[in-house]
Amino acid sequence: IHSKVCKQLPPCPLPLAPRNGGLVCVTIGNAQYCKPMCNK
């Protein structure tokens, strides 16, 4: 599921999970959007 909020974030080269398995999540209204954290 892609949202306008996700499209505004810098894209990750690959959807690799971080070493700590952490996710960055944001709650908008009744929906929660999560994606692997990218540190580049």
PDB file of N, CA, C and O in Angstrom, chain B, residues numbered from 101:
ATOM      1  N   ILE B 101       0.861  -1.195   0.000  1.00  0.00           N
ATOM      2  CA  ILE B 101       0.000   0.000   0.000  1.00  0.00           C
ATOM      3  C   ILE B 101       0.892   1.237   0.000  1.00  0.00           C
ATOM      4  O   ILE B 101       1.747   1.400   0.871  1.00  0.00           O
ATOM      5  N   HIS B 102       0.683   2.100  -0.980  1.00  0.00           N
ATOM      6  CA  HIS B 102       1.473   3.331  -1.052  1.00  0.00           C
ATOM      7  C   HIS B 102       0.588   4.514  -0.687  1.00  0.00           C
ATOM      8  O   HIS B 102      -0.578   4.572  -1.079  1.00  0.00           O
ATOM      9  N   SER B 103       1.137   5.439   0.051  1.00  0.00           N
ATOM     10  CA  SER B 103       0.388   6.635   0.426  1.00  0.00           C
ATOM     11  C   SER B 103       1.174   7.867   0.020  1.00  0.00           C
ATOM     12  O   SER B 103       2.371   7.786  -0.258  1.00  0.00           O
ATOM     13  N   LYS B 104       0.498   9.007  -0.013  1.00  0.00           N
ATOM     14  CA  LYS B 104       1.165  10.252  -0.382  1.00  0.00           C
ATOM     15  C   LYS B 104       2.289  10.566   0.608  1.00  0.00           C
ATOM     16  O   LYS B 104       3.311  11.141   0.235  1.00  0.00           O
ATOM     17  N   VAL B 105       2.089  10.184   1.869  1.00  0.00           N
ATOM     18  CA  VAL B 105       3.100  10.446   2.890  1.00  0.00           C
ATOM     19  C   VAL B 105       4.349   9.640   2.586  1.00  0.00           C
ATOM     20  O   VAL B 105       5.461  10.152   2.711  1.00  0.00           O
ATOM     21  N   CYS B 106       4.179   8.369   2.183  1.00  0.00           N
ATOM     22  CA  CYS B 106       5.336   7.526   1.896  1.00  0.00           C
ATOM     23  C   CYS B 106       6.075   8.054   0.665  1.00  0.00           C
ATOM     24  O   CYS B 106       7.304   8.008   0.608  1.00  0.00           O
ATOM     25  N   LYS B 107       5.328   8.550  -0.313  1.00  0.00           N
ATOM     26  CA  LYS B 107       5.962   9.029  -1.532  1.00  0.00           C
ATOM     27  C   LYS B 107       6.803  10.272  -1.266  1.00  0.00           C
ATOM     28  O   LYS B 107       7.718  10.572  -2.032  1.00  0.00           O
ATOM     29  N   GLN B 108       6.504  11.001  -0.188  1.00  0.00           N
ATOM     30  CA  GLN B 108       7.271  12.193   0.139  1.00  0.00           C
ATOM     31  C   GLN B 108       8.590  11.836   0.811  1.00  0.00           C
ATOM     32  O   GLN B 108       9.496  12.667   0.873  1.00  0.00           O
ATOM     33  N   LEU B 109       8.708  10.604   1.317  1.00  0.00           N
ATOM     34  CA  LEU B 109       9.935  10.196   1.993  1.00  0.00           C
ATOM     35  C   LEU B 109      10.963   9.766   0.975  1.00  0.00           C
ATOM     36  O   LEU B 109      10.602   9.277  -0.095  1.00  0.00           O
ATOM     37  N   PRO B 110      12.247   9.937   1.284  1.00  0.00           N
ATOM     38  CA  PRO B 110      13.297   9.476   0.370  1.00  0.00           C
ATOM     39  C   PRO B 110      13.195   7.961   0.199  1.00  0.00           C
ATOM     40  O   PRO B 110      13.128   7.247   1.199  1.00  0.00           O
ATOM     41  N   PRO B 111      13.180   7.450  -1.024  1.00  0.00           N
ATOM     42  CA  PRO B 111      13.028   6.022  -1.257  1.00  0.00           C
ATOM     43  C   PRO B 111      14.284   5.256  -0.852  1.00  0.00           C
ATOM     44  O   PRO B 111      15.402   5.760  -0.955  1.00  0.00           O
ATOM     45  N   CYS B 112      14.070   4.027  -0.390  1.00  0.00           N
ATOM     46  CA  CYS B 112      15.212   3.178  -0.046  1.00  0.00           C
ATOM     47  C   CYS B 112      15.676   2.478  -1.313  1.00  0.00           C
ATOM     48  O   CYS B 112      14.849   2.105  -2.146  1.00  0.00           O
ATOM     49  N   PRO B 113      16.984   2.291  -1.477  1.00  0.00           N
ATOM     50  CA  PRO B 113      17.488   1.548  -2.638  1.00  0.00           C
ATOM     51  C   PRO B 113      16.892   0.144  -2.667  1.00  0.00           C
ATOM     52  O   PRO B 113      16.483  -0.341  -3.722  1.00  0.00           O
ATOM     53  N   LEU B 114      16.843  -0.512  -1.494  1.00  0.00           N
ATOM     54  CA  LEU B 114      16.258  -1.844  -1.377  1.00  0.00           C
ATOM     55  C   LEU B 114      15.483  -1.912  -0.066  1.00  0.00           C
ATOM     56  O   LEU B 114      15.904  -1.333   0.936  1.00  0.00           O
ATOM     57  N   PRO B 115      14.358  -2.614  -0.066  1.00  0.00           N
ATOM     58  CA  PRO B 115      13.543  -2.725   1.158  1.00  0.00           C
ATOM     59  C   PRO B 115      14.177  -3.684   2.153  1.00  0.00           C
ATOM     60  O   PRO B 115      13.559  -4.667   2.561  1.00  0.00           O
ATOM     61  N   LEU B 116      15.422  -3.391   2.542  1.00  0.00           N
ATOM     62  CA  LEU B 116      16.120  -4.248   3.490  1.00  0.00           C
ATOM     63  C   LEU B 116      15.742  -3.862   4.913  1.00  0.00           C
ATOM     64  O   LEU B 116      15.644  -2.681   5.249  1.00  0.00           O
ATOM     65  N   ALA B 117      15.532  -4.877   5.738  1.00  0.00           N
ATOM     66  CA  ALA B 117      15.215  -4.607   7.138  1.00  0.00           C
ATOM     67  C   ALA B 117      16.481  -4.190   7.867  1.00  0.00           C
ATOM     68  O   ALA B 117      17.535  -4.784   7.639  1.00  0.00           O
ATOM     69  N   PRO B 118      16.415  -3.196   8.727  1.00  0.00           N
ATOM     70  CA  PRO B 118      17.590  -2.760   9.481  1.00  0.00           C
ATOM     71  C   PRO B 118      18.042  -3.847  10.451  1.00  0.00           C
ATOM     72  O   PRO B 118      17.295  -4.785  10.730  1.00  0.00           O
ATOM     73  N   ARG B 119      19.253  -3.721  10.960  1.00  0.00           N
ATOM     74  CA  ARG B 119      19.805  -4.750  11.844  1.00  0.00           C
ATOM     75  C   ARG B 119      18.928  -4.933  13.074  1.00  0.00           C
ATOM     76  O   ARG B 119      18.734  -6.056  13.538  1.00  0.00           O
ATOM     77  N   ASN B 120      18.397  -3.832  13.605  1.00  0.00           N
ATOM     78  CA  ASN B 120      17.583  -3.943  14.814  1.00  0.00           C
ATOM     79  C   ASN B 120      16.137  -4.307  14.474  1.00  0.00           C
ATOM     80  O   ASN B 120      15.307  -4.432  15.374  1.00  0.00           O
ATOM     81  N   GLY B 121      15.824  -4.480  13.183  1.00  0.00           N
ATOM     82  CA  GLY B 121      14.476  -4.866  12.774  1.00  0.00           C
ATOM     83  C   GLY B 121      13.452  -3.777  13.057  1.00  0.00           C
ATOM     84  O   GLY B 121      12.254  -4.049  13.141  1.00  0.00           O
ATOM     85  N   GLY B 122      13.928  -2.541  13.204  1.00  0.00           N
ATOM     86  CA  GLY B 122      13.028  -1.454  13.550  1.00  0.00           C
ATOM     87  C   GLY B 122      12.237  -0.963  12.350  1.00  0.00           C
ATOM     88  O   GLY B 122      12.673  -1.086  11.206  1.00  0.00           O
ATOM     89  N   LEU B 123      11.061  -0.402  12.634  1.00  0.00           N
ATOM     90  CA  LEU B 123      10.239   0.190  11.581  1.00  0.00           C
ATOM     91  C   LEU B 123       9.919   1.617  11.993  1.00  0.00           C
ATOM     92  O   LEU B 123       9.772   1.925  13.176  1.00  0.00           O
ATOM     93  N   VAL B 124       9.815   2.481  10.987  1.00  0.00           N
ATOM     94  CA  VAL B 124       9.353   3.835  11.272  1.00  0.00           C
ATOM     95  C   VAL B 124       7.874   3.873  10.919  1.00  0.00           C
ATOM     96  O   VAL B 124       7.493   3.608   9.779  1.00  0.00           O
ATOM     97  N   CYS B 125       7.040   4.202  11.901  1.00  0.00           N
ATOM     98  CA  CYS B 125       5.593   4.166  11.690  1.00  0.00           C
ATOM     99  C   CYS B 125       4.998   5.528  11.991  1.00  0.00           C
ATOM    100  O   CYS B 125       5.462   6.252  12.871  1.00  0.00           O
ATOM    101  N   VAL B 126       3.960   5.860  11.239  1.00  0.00           N
ATOM    102  CA  VAL B 126       3.242   7.105  11.486  1.00  0.00           C
ATOM    103  C   VAL B 126       1.751   6.812  11.410  1.00  0.00           C
ATOM    104  O   VAL B 126       1.301   6.086  10.523  1.00  0.00           O
ATOM    105  N   THR B 127       0.989   7.373  12.333  1.00  0.00           N
ATOM    106  CA  THR B 127      -0.452   7.153  12.349  1.00  0.00           C
ATOM    107  C   THR B 127      -1.152   8.388  11.824  1.00  0.00           C
ATOM    108  O   THR B 127      -0.982   9.488  12.350  1.00  0.00           O
ATOM    109  N   ILE B 128      -1.947   8.192  10.772  1.00  0.00           N
ATOM    110  CA  ILE B 128      -2.695   9.296  10.169  1.00  0.00           C
ATOM    111  C   ILE B 128      -4.169   8.921  10.208  1.00  0.00           C
ATOM    112  O   ILE B 128      -4.600   7.986   9.532  1.00  0.00           O
ATOM    113  N   GLY B 129      -4.929   9.649  10.996  1.00  0.00           N
ATOM    114  CA  GLY B 129      -6.342   9.327  11.121  1.00  0.00           C
ATOM    115  C   GLY B 129      -6.491   7.955  11.769  1.00  0.00           C
ATOM    116  O   GLY B 129      -6.040   7.741  12.894  1.00  0.00           O
ATOM    117  N   ASN B 130      -7.132   7.017  11.046  1.00  0.00           N
ATOM    118  CA  ASN B 130      -7.320   5.671  11.575  1.00  0.00           C
ATOM    119  C   ASN B 130      -6.335   4.694  10.962  1.00  0.00           C
ATOM    120  O   ASN B 130      -6.379   3.502  11.266  1.00  0.00           O
ATOM    121  N   ALA B 131      -5.434   5.185  10.091  1.00  0.00           N
ATOM    122  CA  ALA B 131      -4.520   4.294   9.384  1.00  0.00           C
ATOM    123  C   ALA B 131      -3.097   4.477   9.903  1.00  0.00           C
ATOM    124  O   ALA B 131      -2.678   5.588  10.229  1.00  0.00           O
ATOM    125  N   GLN B 132      -2.366   3.371   9.974  1.00  0.00           N
ATOM    126  CA  GLN B 132      -0.965   3.433  10.395  1.00  0.00           C
ATOM    127  C   GLN B 132      -0.103   2.959   9.241  1.00  0.00           C
ATOM    128  O   GLN B 132      -0.341   1.892   8.676  1.00  0.00           O
ATOM    129  N   TYR B 133       0.901   3.756   8.890  1.00  0.00           N
ATOM    130  CA  TYR B 133       1.802   3.414   7.794  1.00  0.00           C
ATOM    131  C   TYR B 133       3.174   3.109   8.373  1.00  0.00           C
ATOM    132  O   TYR B 133       3.704   3.890   9.163  1.00  0.00           O
ATOM    133  N   CYS B 134       3.756   1.966   7.980  1.00  0.00           N
ATOM    134  CA  CYS B 134       5.074   1.583   8.482  1.00  0.00           C
ATOM    135  C   CYS B 134       5.977   1.231   7.311  1.00  0.00           C
ATOM    136  O   CYS B 134       5.511   0.725   6.289  1.00  0.00           O
ATOM    137  N   LYS B 135       7.266   1.497   7.459  1.00  0.00           N
ATOM    138  CA  LYS B 135       8.256   1.123   6.458  1.00  0.00           C
ATOM    139  C   LYS B 135       9.564   0.889   7.169  1.00  0.00           C
ATOM    140  O   LYS B 135       9.787   1.464   8.235  1.00  0.00           O
ATOM    141  N   PRO B 136      10.454   0.053   6.612  1.00  0.00           N
ATOM    142  CA  PRO B 136      11.758  -0.153   7.227  1.00  0.00           C
ATOM    143  C   PRO B 136      12.522   1.164   7.297  1.00  0.00           C
ATOM    144  O   PRO B 136      12.431   1.986   6.385  1.00  0.00           O
ATOM    145  N   MET B 137      13.272   1.364   8.375  1.00  0.00           N
ATOM    146  CA  MET B 137      14.047   2.592   8.522  1.00  0.00           C
ATOM    147  C   MET B 137      15.210   2.591   7.541  1.00  0.00           C
ATOM    148  O   MET B 137      15.856   1.563   7.339  1.00  0.00           O
ATOM    149  N   CYS B 138      15.475   3.737   6.935  1.00  0.00           N
ATOM    150  CA  CYS B 138      16.588   3.859   5.997  1.00  0.00           C
ATOM    151  C   CYS B 138      17.581   4.858   6.567  1.00  0.00           C
ATOM    152  O   CYS B 138      17.215   5.983   6.909  1.00  0.00           O
ATOM    153  N   ASN B 139      18.818   4.450   6.668  1.00  0.00           N
ATOM    154  CA  ASN B 139      19.872   5.348   7.135  1.00  0.00           C
ATOM    155  C   ASN B 139      20.934   5.443   6.058  1.00  0.00           C
ATOM    156  O   ASN B 139      21.793   4.570   5.935  1.00  0.00           O
ATOM    157  N   LYS B 140      20.867   6.524   5.271  1.00  0.00           N
ATOM    158  CA  LYS B 140      21.838   6.682   4.190  1.00  0.00           C
ATOM    159  C   LYS B 140      22.330   8.120   4.211  1.00  0.00           C
ATOM    160  O   LYS B 140      23.161   8.501   3.388  1.00  0.00           O
TER     161      LYS B 140
END
